[in-house]
Amino acid sequence: MISVVDLRKSFVAPNGERIEVLRGVTFTANAGESIAIRGRSGSGKSTLLHLLGGLETPDHGNIAHPKEIGFVFQFHYLLPDLSAVENVALPLLIARWKKRRAFERATELLRKTGLGDRAEHPIAHLSGGEQQRVAVARALITEPKLLLADEPTGNLDKHSGEEIMAILRRLNREQNLTIVMVTHDSQIAAEADRTVTLVDGRVVAA
Protein backbone atom coordinates (compact mmCIF):
# COMPACT_ATOMS: atom_id res chain seq x y z
CA MET A 1 0.00 0.00 0.00
CA ILE A 2 2.78 2.46 0.97
CA SER A 3 6.48 1.99 0.29
CA VAL A 4 9.06 4.63 1.20
CA VAL A 5 12.68 3.89 0.27
CA ASP A 6 15.75 5.97 1.19
CA LEU A 7 13.84 9.25 1.34
CA ARG A 8 16.05 12.32 1.72
CA LYS A 9 15.14 15.99 1.97
CA SER A 10 17.14 19.11 2.78
CA PHE A 11 16.43 22.83 2.89
CA VAL A 12 18.65 25.89 2.55
CA ALA A 13 18.58 28.23 5.56
CA PRO A 14 18.57 32.04 5.11
CA ASN A 15 22.31 32.07 5.89
CA GLY A 16 22.95 29.65 3.02
CA GLU A 17 23.51 26.61 5.21
CA ARG A 18 21.99 23.37 3.91
CA ILE A 19 19.98 21.59 6.59
CA GLU A 20 19.33 17.88 6.18
CA VAL A 21 15.83 17.12 7.45
CA LEU A 22 15.34 13.53 6.25
CA ARG A 23 18.39 11.32 5.91
CA GLY A 24 17.36 8.09 4.27
CA VAL A 25 13.89 7.22 5.62
CA THR A 26 12.57 3.76 4.71
CA PHE A 27 9.33 2.13 5.87
CA THR A 28 6.21 0.40 4.56
CA ALA A 29 2.53 0.34 5.51
CA ASN A 30 -0.10 -2.19 4.53
CA ALA A 31 -3.60 -1.41 3.24
CA GLY A 32 -5.90 -0.64 6.15
CA GLU A 33 -3.04 -0.11 8.60
CA SER A 34 -2.80 2.89 10.90
CA ILE A 35 0.70 4.30 11.38
CA ALA A 36 1.76 6.89 13.97
CA ILE A 37 4.79 9.03 13.10
CA ARG A 38 6.58 10.23 16.23
CA GLY A 39 9.70 12.17 17.06
CA ARG A 40 10.93 15.35 18.70
CA SER A 41 10.36 18.76 17.14
CA GLY A 42 12.64 19.07 14.12
CA SER A 43 12.98 15.33 13.57
CA GLY A 44 11.32 15.55 10.14
CA LYS A 45 7.80 14.27 10.93
CA SER A 46 5.81 16.93 9.09
CA THR A 47 8.30 17.03 6.22
CA LEU A 48 7.82 13.29 5.77
CA LEU A 49 4.05 13.72 5.70
CA HIS A 50 4.30 16.55 3.16
CA LEU A 51 6.47 14.39 0.92
CA LEU A 52 3.99 11.52 1.18
CA GLY A 53 1.22 13.89 0.13
CA GLY A 54 3.13 15.42 -2.76
CA LEU A 55 3.21 18.85 -1.14
CA GLU A 56 7.01 18.81 -1.39
CA THR A 57 9.48 16.98 -3.63
CA PRO A 58 12.19 14.70 -2.20
CA ASP A 59 15.85 15.23 -3.03
CA HIS A 60 16.33 11.47 -3.30
CA GLY A 61 14.37 8.24 -2.79
CA ASN A 62 11.12 6.66 -3.89
CA ILE A 63 7.54 6.86 -2.65
CA ALA A 64 4.81 4.47 -3.83
CA HIS A 65 1.24 4.74 -2.56
CA PRO A 66 -2.35 5.19 -3.81
CA LYS A 67 -3.16 8.27 -5.82
CA GLU A 68 -6.32 8.89 -3.80
CA ILE A 69 -5.15 10.84 -0.73
CA GLY A 70 -7.00 12.88 1.90
CA PHE A 71 -5.40 15.42 4.25
CA VAL A 72 -6.26 16.48 7.80
CA PHE A 73 -4.09 19.23 9.28
CA GLN A 74 -3.65 20.58 12.81
CA PHE A 75 -5.20 23.82 11.57
CA HIS A 76 -8.34 22.82 9.69
CA TYR A 77 -8.14 25.53 6.98
CA LEU A 78 -11.90 25.74 6.52
CA LEU A 79 -13.45 28.66 4.66
CA PRO A 80 -15.20 30.80 7.31
CA ASP A 81 -17.74 32.31 4.91
CA LEU A 82 -19.11 28.87 3.99
CA SER A 83 -21.30 26.50 5.97
CA ALA A 84 -20.13 23.09 7.14
CA VAL A 85 -21.74 21.27 4.21
CA GLU A 86 -20.39 23.81 1.70
CA ASN A 87 -16.84 23.31 3.05
CA VAL A 88 -17.12 19.54 2.82
CA ALA A 89 -18.65 19.60 -0.67
CA LEU A 90 -16.07 22.03 -2.08
CA PRO A 91 -13.60 19.42 -3.45
CA LEU A 92 -16.42 17.78 -5.41
CA LEU A 93 -17.69 21.11 -6.72
CA ILE A 94 -14.17 21.94 -7.89
CA ALA A 95 -14.17 18.54 -9.63
CA ARG A 96 -17.37 19.67 -11.43
CA TRP A 97 -19.84 17.42 -9.61
CA LYS A 98 -23.45 18.57 -9.79
CA LYS A 99 -24.23 20.66 -6.72
CA ARG A 100 -27.11 18.49 -5.51
CA ARG A 101 -25.08 15.28 -5.69
CA ALA A 102 -22.06 16.91 -4.03
CA PHE A 103 -24.20 18.24 -1.17
CA GLU A 104 -25.86 14.85 -0.66
CA ARG A 105 -22.45 13.20 -0.36
CA ALA A 106 -21.21 15.96 1.99
CA THR A 107 -24.30 15.69 4.20
CA GLU A 108 -23.84 11.92 4.43
CA LEU A 109 -20.25 12.34 5.62
CA LEU A 110 -21.25 14.98 8.16
CA ARG A 111 -23.77 12.50 9.57
CA LYS A 112 -21.03 9.89 9.85
CA THR A 113 -18.90 12.34 11.83
CA GLY A 114 -21.80 13.25 14.12
CA LEU A 115 -22.60 16.63 12.58
CA GLY A 116 -25.73 15.84 10.59
CA ASP A 117 -27.71 18.46 12.51
CA ARG A 118 -25.00 21.11 12.05
CA ALA A 119 -24.54 20.85 8.29
CA GLU A 120 -26.03 24.26 7.51
CA HIS A 121 -24.27 26.08 10.35
CA PRO A 122 -21.57 28.65 9.51
CA ILE A 123 -18.09 27.47 10.44
CA ALA A 124 -17.73 30.32 12.96
CA HIS A 125 -20.69 28.90 14.92
CA LEU A 126 -19.00 25.51 15.43
CA SER A 127 -16.66 24.53 18.24
CA GLY A 128 -13.03 23.63 17.59
CA GLY A 129 -13.84 19.93 17.80
CA GLU A 130 -16.78 20.31 15.42
CA GLN A 131 -14.65 22.25 12.95
CA GLN A 132 -12.07 19.47 12.97
CA ARG A 133 -14.85 16.95 12.27
CA VAL A 134 -15.79 19.05 9.25
CA ALA A 135 -12.14 18.92 8.17
CA VAL A 136 -12.16 15.12 8.48
CA ALA A 137 -15.34 14.88 6.41
CA ARG A 138 -13.81 17.16 3.75
CA ALA A 139 -10.70 14.97 3.62
CA LEU A 140 -12.86 11.91 2.98
CA ILE A 141 -15.26 13.41 0.43
CA THR A 142 -13.26 12.08 -2.55
CA GLU A 143 -13.15 8.56 -1.01
CA PRO A 144 -9.36 8.37 -0.60
CA LYS A 145 -7.55 5.11 0.14
CA LEU A 146 -4.93 6.93 2.24
CA LEU A 147 -5.49 9.58 4.90
CA LEU A 148 -2.55 11.75 5.99
CA ALA A 149 -3.08 13.55 9.29
CA ASP A 150 -0.69 16.11 10.80
CA GLU A 151 -1.39 16.49 14.55
CA PRO A 152 -5.17 16.26 13.96
CA THR A 153 -5.91 16.68 17.69
CA GLY A 154 -3.13 19.16 18.44
CA ASN A 155 -5.42 22.18 18.89
CA LEU A 156 -8.26 20.34 20.65
CA ASP A 157 -9.11 19.67 24.26
CA LYS A 158 -8.86 16.09 25.51
CA HIS A 159 -12.55 15.25 24.97
CA SER A 160 -12.68 16.69 21.44
CA GLY A 161 -9.42 14.95 20.57
CA GLU A 162 -10.80 11.62 21.73
CA GLU A 163 -13.89 12.13 19.57
CA ILE A 164 -11.78 12.81 16.47
CA MET A 165 -9.64 9.74 17.12
CA ALA A 166 -12.75 7.58 17.60
CA ILE A 167 -13.99 8.73 14.17
CA LEU A 168 -10.64 7.96 12.54
CA ARG A 169 -10.45 4.51 14.17
CA ARG A 170 -13.96 3.68 12.97
CA LEU A 171 -13.19 4.78 9.41
CA ASN A 172 -9.93 2.83 9.49
CA ARG A 173 -11.84 -0.29 10.52
CA GLU A 174 -15.01 0.04 8.45
CA GLN A 175 -13.53 1.38 5.19
CA ASN A 176 -10.09 -0.26 5.32
CA LEU A 177 -8.69 3.27 5.24
CA THR A 178 -4.90 3.48 5.58
CA ILE A 179 -3.93 6.25 8.00
CA VAL A 180 -0.50 7.82 8.47
CA MET A 181 -0.62 10.32 11.31
CA VAL A 182 1.95 12.60 12.89
CA THR A 183 1.31 12.95 16.62
CA HIS A 184 3.16 14.02 19.76
CA ASP A 185 0.57 12.30 21.97
CA SER A 186 1.83 8.94 23.27
CA GLN A 187 -1.70 7.78 24.08
CA ILE A 188 -2.88 8.40 20.51
CA ALA A 189 0.23 6.74 19.10
CA ALA A 190 -0.43 3.68 21.26
CA GLU A 191 -3.80 3.21 19.54
CA ALA A 192 -2.17 2.95 16.09
CA ASP A 193 -1.26 -0.43 14.65
CA ARG A 194 2.38 0.61 14.50
CA THR A 195 4.66 3.54 15.32
CA VAL A 196 7.45 4.89 13.11
CA THR A 197 9.88 6.92 15.25
CA LEU A 198 12.18 9.53 13.71
CA VAL A 199 15.37 10.84 15.31
CA ASP A 200 17.42 13.44 13.43
CA GLY A 201 15.74 12.56 10.13
CA ARG A 202 16.25 8.80 10.41
CA VAL A 203 13.91 5.94 11.35
CA VAL A 204 15.02 4.39 14.63
CA ALA A 205 11.94 2.20 15.17
CA ALA A 206 9.18 1.00 12.84
MIKOLKE-548430 format. One record per residue (C-alpha): chain; residue number from 1; x, y, z. Coordinates in pm, 1 decimal. Layout:
BEGIN
<rec unit="A" pos="NUM" px="X" py="Y" pz="Z"/>
...
! end
This chain:
BEGIN
<rec unit="A" pos="1" px="0.0" py="0.0" pz="0.0"/>
<rec unit="A" pos="2" px="277.8" py="245.7" pz="96.8"/>
<rec unit="A" pos="3" px="647.8" py="199.0" pz="28.6"/>
<rec unit="A" pos="4" px="906.0" py="462.8" pz="119.6"/>
<rec unit="A" pos="5" px="1267.6" py="388.9" pz="26.6"/>
<rec unit="A" pos="6" px="1574.7" py="596.8" pz="119.4"/>
<rec unit="A" pos="7" px="1383.9" py="924.5" pz="134.2"/>
<rec unit="A" pos="8" px="1605.1" py="1231.7" pz="172.2"/>
<rec unit="A" pos="9" px="1514.2" py="1599.0" pz="197.4"/>
<rec unit="A" pos="10" px="1713.9" py="1911.1" pz="278.4"/>
<rec unit="A" pos="11" px="1643.3" py="2283.4" pz="288.7"/>
<rec unit="A" pos="12" px="1864.7" py="2588.9" pz="254.8"/>
<rec unit="A" pos="13" px="1857.8" py="2823.4" pz="555.6"/>
<rec unit="A" pos="14" px="1857.1" py="3204.2" pz="510.8"/>
<rec unit="A" pos="15" px="2230.7" py="3206.7" pz="589.1"/>
<rec unit="A" pos="16" px="2294.7" py="2965.4" pz="301.9"/>
<rec unit="A" pos="17" px="2351.3" py="2660.6" pz="521.1"/>
<rec unit="A" pos="18" px="2199.0" py="2337.4" pz="391.0"/>
<rec unit="A" pos="19" px="1998.0" py="2159.0" pz="658.8"/>
<rec unit="A" pos="20" px="1932.6" py="1787.9" pz="618.3"/>
<rec unit="A" pos="21" px="1583.1" py="1712.2" pz="745.4"/>
<rec unit="A" pos="22" px="1533.8" py="1353.2" pz="624.7"/>
<rec unit="A" pos="23" px="1839.4" py="1131.8" pz="591.3"/>
<rec unit="A" pos="24" px="1735.7" py="809.0" pz="426.7"/>
<rec unit="A" pos="25" px="1388.7" py="721.8" pz="561.9"/>
<rec unit="A" pos="26" px="1257.3" py="376.1" pz="470.6"/>
<rec unit="A" pos="27" px="932.7" py="213.0" pz="586.8"/>
<rec unit="A" pos="28" px="620.8" py="39.6" pz="456.1"/>
<rec unit="A" pos="29" px="253.5" py="33.7" pz="551.3"/>
<rec unit="A" pos="30" px="-10.3" py="-219.3" pz="452.6"/>
<rec unit="A" pos="31" px="-359.9" py="-141.2" pz="324.5"/>
<rec unit="A" pos="32" px="-590.2" py="-64.4" pz="615.0"/>
<rec unit="A" pos="33" px="-304.1" py="-10.9" pz="859.6"/>
<rec unit="A" pos="34" px="-279.9" py="289.3" pz="1090.3"/>
<rec unit="A" pos="35" px="69.9" py="429.7" pz="1138.5"/>
<rec unit="A" pos="36" px="175.5" py="689.2" pz="1396.6"/>
<rec unit="A" pos="37" px="478.8" py="902.6" pz="1310.3"/>
<rec unit="A" pos="38" px="658.0" py="1022.7" pz="1622.7"/>
<rec unit="A" pos="39" px="970.4" py="1217.3" pz="1706.2"/>
<rec unit="A" pos="40" px="1093.1" py="1535.1" pz="1869.7"/>
<rec unit="A" pos="41" px="1036.3" py="1875.6" pz="1713.8"/>
<rec unit="A" pos="42" px="1264.4" py="1907.4" pz="1412.2"/>
<rec unit="A" pos="43" px="1297.8" py="1532.7" pz="1357.5"/>
<rec unit="A" pos="44" px="1131.7" py="1554.6" pz="1014.2"/>
<rec unit="A" pos="45" px="780.3" py="1427.2" pz="1093.5"/>
<rec unit="A" pos="46" px="581.0" py="1693.3" pz="908.6"/>
<rec unit="A" pos="47" px="830.4" py="1702.6" pz="621.8"/>
<rec unit="A" pos="48" px="781.8" py="1328.7" pz="576.9"/>
<rec unit="A" pos="49" px="404.7" py="1372.5" pz="570.3"/>
<rec unit="A" pos="50" px="430.3" py="1655.1" pz="316.3"/>
<rec unit="A" pos="51" px="647.3" py="1438.8" pz="91.8"/>
<rec unit="A" pos="52" px="399.0" py="1152.0" pz="118.2"/>
<rec unit="A" pos="53" px="122.1" py="1389.1" pz="13.0"/>
<rec unit="A" pos="54" px="312.6" py="1541.5" pz="-276.3"/>
<rec unit="A" pos="55" px="321.2" py="1884.9" pz="-113.6"/>
<rec unit="A" pos="56" px="700.7" py="1880.8" pz="-138.8"/>
<rec unit="A" pos="57" px="948.4" py="1698.1" pz="-363.0"/>
<rec unit="A" pos="58" px="1218.6" py="1469.8" pz="-219.6"/>
<rec unit="A" pos="59" px="1585.0" py="1522.8" pz="-302.5"/>
<rec unit="A" pos="60" px="1632.7" py="1147.2" pz="-330.1"/>
<rec unit="A" pos="61" px="1437.0" py="824.3" pz="-279.0"/>
<rec unit="A" pos="62" px="1112.2" py="666.2" pz="-389.5"/>
<rec unit="A" pos="63" px="753.6" py="686.3" pz="-264.9"/>
<rec unit="A" pos="64" px="481.3" py="447.4" pz="-383.2"/>
<rec unit="A" pos="65" px="123.6" py="474.1" pz="-255.7"/>
<rec unit="A" pos="66" px="-235.3" py="518.9" pz="-380.9"/>
<rec unit="A" pos="67" px="-315.6" py="827.4" pz="-581.7"/>
<rec unit="A" pos="68" px="-632.4" py="889.1" pz="-380.1"/>
<rec unit="A" pos="69" px="-515.5" py="1084.1" pz="-72.7"/>
<rec unit="A" pos="70" px="-700.1" py="1287.9" pz="190.4"/>
<rec unit="A" pos="71" px="-540.1" py="1542.4" pz="424.7"/>
<rec unit="A" pos="72" px="-625.6" py="1648.4" pz="780.1"/>
<rec unit="A" pos="73" px="-409.3" py="1923.2" pz="928.1"/>
<rec unit="A" pos="74" px="-364.6" py="2057.5" pz="1280.7"/>
<rec unit="A" pos="75" px="-520.2" py="2381.9" pz="1157.0"/>
<rec unit="A" pos="76" px="-834.0" py="2282.0" pz="969.4"/>
<rec unit="A" pos="77" px="-813.6" py="2552.6" pz="697.8"/>
<rec unit="A" pos="78" px="-1189.9" py="2574.1" pz="652.5"/>
<rec unit="A" pos="79" px="-1345.0" py="2866.5" pz="466.1"/>
<rec unit="A" pos="80" px="-1519.6" py="3079.9" pz="731.0"/>
<rec unit="A" pos="81" px="-1773.7" py="3230.8" pz="490.6"/>
<rec unit="A" pos="82" px="-1911.4" py="2886.7" pz="399.2"/>
<rec unit="A" pos="83" px="-2130.3" py="2649.8" pz="596.6"/>
<rec unit="A" pos="84" px="-2012.6" py="2309.1" pz="713.8"/>
<rec unit="A" pos="85" px="-2174.4" py="2127.5" pz="421.0"/>
<rec unit="A" pos="86" px="-2038.6" py="2380.8" pz="170.1"/>
<rec unit="A" pos="87" px="-1684.4" py="2331.5" pz="304.6"/>
<rec unit="A" pos="88" px="-1712.2" py="1953.8" pz="281.5"/>
<rec unit="A" pos="89" px="-1864.9" py="1960.0" pz="-67.2"/>
<rec unit="A" pos="90" px="-1607.4" py="2203.2" pz="-207.7"/>
<rec unit="A" pos="91" px="-1359.8" py="1941.9" pz="-345.4"/>
<rec unit="A" pos="92" px="-1641.6" py="1778.2" pz="-541.3"/>
<rec unit="A" pos="93" px="-1769.4" py="2110.6" pz="-671.8"/>
<rec unit="A" pos="94" px="-1416.8" py="2193.8" pz="-789.3"/>
<rec unit="A" pos="95" px="-1416.9" py="1853.9" pz="-962.6"/>
<rec unit="A" pos="96" px="-1737.3" py="1966.5" pz="-1142.8"/>
<rec unit="A" pos="97" px="-1983.5" py="1741.7" pz="-960.9"/>
<rec unit="A" pos="98" px="-2344.5" py="1857.1" pz="-978.8"/>
<rec unit="A" pos="99" px="-2423.0" py="2066.0" pz="-672.4"/>
<rec unit="A" pos="100" px="-2711.0" py="1849.0" pz="-550.5"/>
<rec unit="A" pos="101" px="-2508.4" py="1527.9" pz="-568.5"/>
<rec unit="A" pos="102" px="-2205.8" py="1691.2" pz="-402.6"/>
<rec unit="A" pos="103" px="-2419.9" py="1823.8" pz="-116.8"/>
<rec unit="A" pos="104" px="-2586.3" py="1484.9" pz="-66.2"/>
<rec unit="A" pos="105" px="-2244.9" py="1320.4" pz="-35.6"/>
<rec unit="A" pos="106" px="-2120.8" py="1596.0" pz="199.5"/>
<rec unit="A" pos="107" px="-2430.0" py="1568.8" pz="420.1"/>
<rec unit="A" pos="108" px="-2384.4" py="1192.1" pz="443.2"/>
<rec unit="A" pos="109" px="-2024.9" py="1234.1" pz="561.9"/>
<rec unit="A" pos="110" px="-2124.5" py="1498.0" pz="815.9"/>
<rec unit="A" pos="111" px="-2377.4" py="1250.4" pz="956.6"/>
<rec unit="A" pos="112" px="-2102.6" py="988.8" pz="985.3"/>
<rec unit="A" pos="113" px="-1890.4" py="1233.8" pz="1182.7"/>
<rec unit="A" pos="114" px="-2180.2" py="1325.3" pz="1412.3"/>
<rec unit="A" pos="115" px="-2260.2" py="1662.8" pz="1258.1"/>
<rec unit="A" pos="116" px="-2572.6" py="1583.9" pz="1059.1"/>
<rec unit="A" pos="117" px="-2770.9" py="1845.5" pz="1250.7"/>
<rec unit="A" pos="118" px="-2499.6" py="2110.9" pz="1205.2"/>
<rec unit="A" pos="119" px="-2454.3" py="2085.1" pz="829.4"/>
<rec unit="A" pos="120" px="-2602.5" py="2426.2" pz="751.4"/>
<rec unit="A" pos="121" px="-2426.7" py="2608.0" pz="1035.0"/>
<rec unit="A" pos="122" px="-2157.4" py="2864.8" pz="951.5"/>
<rec unit="A" pos="123" px="-1808.9" py="2747.3" pz="1044.0"/>
<rec unit="A" pos="124" px="-1773.3" py="3031.9" pz="1295.8"/>
<rec unit="A" pos="125" px="-2068.5" py="2890.0" pz="1491.7"/>
<rec unit="A" pos="126" px="-1900.4" py="2551.4" pz="1543.0"/>
<rec unit="A" pos="127" px="-1666.1" py="2453.5" pz="1824.3"/>
<rec unit="A" pos="128" px="-1303.1" py="2362.9" pz="1758.6"/>
<rec unit="A" pos="129" px="-1383.8" py="1993.3" pz="1779.9"/>
<rec unit="A" pos="130" px="-1678.2" py="2031.5" pz="1542.3"/>
<rec unit="A" pos="131" px="-1465.1" py="2225.3" pz="1295.0"/>
<rec unit="A" pos="132" px="-1206.7" py="1947.4" pz="1296.9"/>
<rec unit="A" pos="133" px="-1485.2" py="1694.8" pz="1227.2"/>
<rec unit="A" pos="134" px="-1578.5" py="1904.6" pz="924.9"/>
<rec unit="A" pos="135" px="-1214.2" py="1892.4" pz="816.6"/>
<rec unit="A" pos="136" px="-1215.5" py="1511.8" pz="848.2"/>
<rec unit="A" pos="137" px="-1533.6" py="1488.3" pz="640.6"/>
<rec unit="A" pos="138" px="-1381.5" py="1716.3" pz="374.7"/>
<rec unit="A" pos="139" px="-1070.0" py="1497.0" pz="361.8"/>
<rec unit="A" pos="140" px="-1286.5" py="1191.0" pz="297.9"/>
<rec unit="A" pos="141" px="-1526.0" py="1341.0" pz="43.1"/>
<rec unit="A" pos="142" px="-1326.5" py="1207.9" pz="-254.7"/>
<rec unit="A" pos="143" px="-1315.1" py="856.3" pz="-101.2"/>
<rec unit="A" pos="144" px="-935.7" py="836.6" pz="-59.7"/>
<rec unit="A" pos="145" px="-754.8" py="510.9" pz="14.5"/>
<rec unit="A" pos="146" px="-492.7" py="692.5" pz="223.6"/>
<rec unit="A" pos="147" px="-549.1" py="958.2" pz="489.6"/>
<rec unit="A" pos="148" px="-255.3" py="1175.3" pz="598.7"/>
<rec unit="A" pos="149" px="-308.0" py="1354.9" pz="929.4"/>
<rec unit="A" pos="150" px="-69.4" py="1610.7" pz="1080.0"/>
<rec unit="A" pos="151" px="-139.0" py="1648.6" pz="1454.6"/>
<rec unit="A" pos="152" px="-517.2" py="1625.6" pz="1396.2"/>
<rec unit="A" pos="153" px="-591.3" py="1667.6" pz="1769.4"/>
<rec unit="A" pos="154" px="-312.8" py="1916.1" pz="1844.4"/>
<rec unit="A" pos="155" px="-542.4" py="2218.4" pz="1889.2"/>
<rec unit="A" pos="156" px="-825.6" py="2034.4" pz="2064.6"/>
<rec unit="A" pos="157" px="-911.2" py="1966.9" pz="2426.1"/>
<rec unit="A" pos="158" px="-886.2" py="1608.9" pz="2550.8"/>
<rec unit="A" pos="159" px="-1255.0" py="1525.0" pz="2496.8"/>
<rec unit="A" pos="160" px="-1268.0" py="1669.0" pz="2144.0"/>
<rec unit="A" pos="161" px="-942.2" py="1495.5" pz="2056.7"/>
<rec unit="A" pos="162" px="-1079.7" py="1162.2" pz="2172.8"/>
<rec unit="A" pos="163" px="-1389.5" py="1212.9" pz="1957.3"/>
<rec unit="A" pos="164" px="-1178.2" py="1281.3" pz="1647.2"/>
<rec unit="A" pos="165" px="-964.1" py="973.8" pz="1712.3"/>
<rec unit="A" pos="166" px="-1275.1" py="758.4" pz="1759.9"/>
<rec unit="A" pos="167" px="-1399.3" py="872.7" pz="1417.2"/>
<rec unit="A" pos="168" px="-1063.8" py="796.1" pz="1254.5"/>
<rec unit="A" pos="169" px="-1045.5" py="451.1" pz="1416.8"/>
<rec unit="A" pos="170" px="-1395.8" py="368.3" pz="1297.3"/>
<rec unit="A" pos="171" px="-1319.0" py="478.0" pz="940.8"/>
<rec unit="A" pos="172" px="-993.3" py="283.3" pz="948.6"/>
<rec unit="A" pos="173" px="-1184.1" py="-29.1" pz="1052.0"/>
<rec unit="A" pos="174" px="-1500.9" py="4.4" pz="844.5"/>
<rec unit="A" pos="175" px="-1352.7" py="138.1" pz="519.4"/>
<rec unit="A" pos="176" px="-1008.7" py="-26.3" pz="532.0"/>
<rec unit="A" pos="177" px="-868.5" py="327.4" pz="524.2"/>
<rec unit="A" pos="178" px="-490.5" py="348.2" pz="558.3"/>
<rec unit="A" pos="179" px="-393.2" py="625.1" pz="800.3"/>
<rec unit="A" pos="180" px="-49.9" py="782.3" pz="846.8"/>
<rec unit="A" pos="181" px="-61.7" py="1032.4" pz="1131.5"/>
<rec unit="A" pos="182" px="195.5" py="1260.0" pz="1289.1"/>
<rec unit="A" pos="183" px="130.9" py="1294.9" pz="1661.8"/>
<rec unit="A" pos="184" px="316.5" py="1402.0" pz="1975.8"/>
<rec unit="A" pos="185" px="56.7" py="1230.1" pz="2197.2"/>
<rec unit="A" pos="186" px="182.7" py="894.0" pz="2327.0"/>
<rec unit="A" pos="187" px="-170.3" py="777.9" pz="2407.5"/>
<rec unit="A" pos="188" px="-288.4" py="839.7" pz="2050.6"/>
<rec unit="A" pos="189" px="23.5" py="673.7" pz="1910.2"/>
<rec unit="A" pos="190" px="-42.6" py="368.0" pz="2125.9"/>
<rec unit="A" pos="191" px="-379.8" py="321.3" pz="1953.9"/>
<rec unit="A" pos="192" px="-217.3" py="295.0" pz="1609.3"/>
<rec unit="A" pos="193" px="-125.8" py="-42.9" pz="1464.7"/>
<rec unit="A" pos="194" px="238.4" py="61.1" pz="1450.4"/>
<rec unit="A" pos="195" px="465.8" py="354.3" pz="1532.4"/>
<rec unit="A" pos="196" px="745.1" py="488.9" pz="1311.2"/>
<rec unit="A" pos="197" px="987.6" py="692.0" pz="1524.7"/>
<rec unit="A" pos="198" px="1217.8" py="953.4" pz="1371.0"/>
<rec unit="A" pos="199" px="1536.7" py="1083.5" pz="1530.8"/>
<rec unit="A" pos="200" px="1741.6" py="1343.8" pz="1342.9"/>
<rec unit="A" pos="201" px="1573.9" py="1255.7" pz="1012.9"/>
<rec unit="A" pos="202" px="1624.7" py="880.2" pz="1041.0"/>
<rec unit="A" pos="203" px="1391.3" py="594.5" pz="1135.0"/>
<rec unit="A" pos="204" px="1501.6" py="438.7" pz="1462.6"/>
<rec unit="A" pos="205" px="1194.1" py="220.0" pz="1516.6"/>
<rec unit="A" pos="206" px="918.4" py="99.9" pz="1284.4"/>
! end
